Amino acid sequence: VLSALILLSACGPDRNLALEAAKREYEVTRADPAVAAHAGTELAQAQHAIDQGEHAFADDEQEDTEHYAEVAETELSTAREVARSGSANAEKKAVEKELAALQARETERGIVLTLSDVFFEVDSARLKPEGMQNLAQLAAFLNDHPDRALAIEGHADSTGTDPYNQQLSER
């Protein structure tokens, strides 16, 4: 009888699959830099739930072990969501800062940027050198944010005929 009990106890579960899955998911989530930057509290709560699950498992409390594994998974899911939101907000603030540096403003038409010092030689579509700096900043912004659309508006001077000025404007 004693040998049968020893054999049966040796065949008992030495791990809980749900808890093991939560631990693996924790390691993956913890490695995400966005989680580290934005969701430290949620990550710590997930670790606490895993610790509680390990204690419950050691005490052979299967139901509690499962519960804490579920809590850990929920906290990890929340941590990933908080990280995504935090990253999006950080990116939005960075874009707003870049636009502010370009002196852009929000209007009904979208974001408007007025480049008042972009001038052309008379009767020419060639930019003057002093106008290139603002355009270089705008080009850098657009290269960093290829999802942004751009509409360019401008005015030609009134010397010349309307058809000629239209062609000059288009050039």
SULLIN-V637262 format. One line per field, one symbol per residue. phi: phi as a letter, one per 30 degrees, with the letter a starting at -180 (. if undefined). psi: psi as a letter, one per 40 degrees, with the letter a starting at -180 (. if undefined). A space follows every 50 residues. Layout:
phi = ???
psi = ???
This chain:
phi = .ddddddddddddcacddddddddddddddddeddddbbddddddddddd eddddddddicdddedddddddddddddeddddddddddddddddedddd ddhdbdbddkdcbccdccbcddhbccddedddddddddddddddbdddcb bcbabcdcdjdeddddddddd
psi = ddddddddddeiheihddddddddddddddehdddddefddddddddddd ddddddddefgddddddddddddddddddddddddddddddddddddddd defiihadeahhhhgefhiiihfiehiideedddddddddddddgeeiih hhiihiiehiiddddddddd.
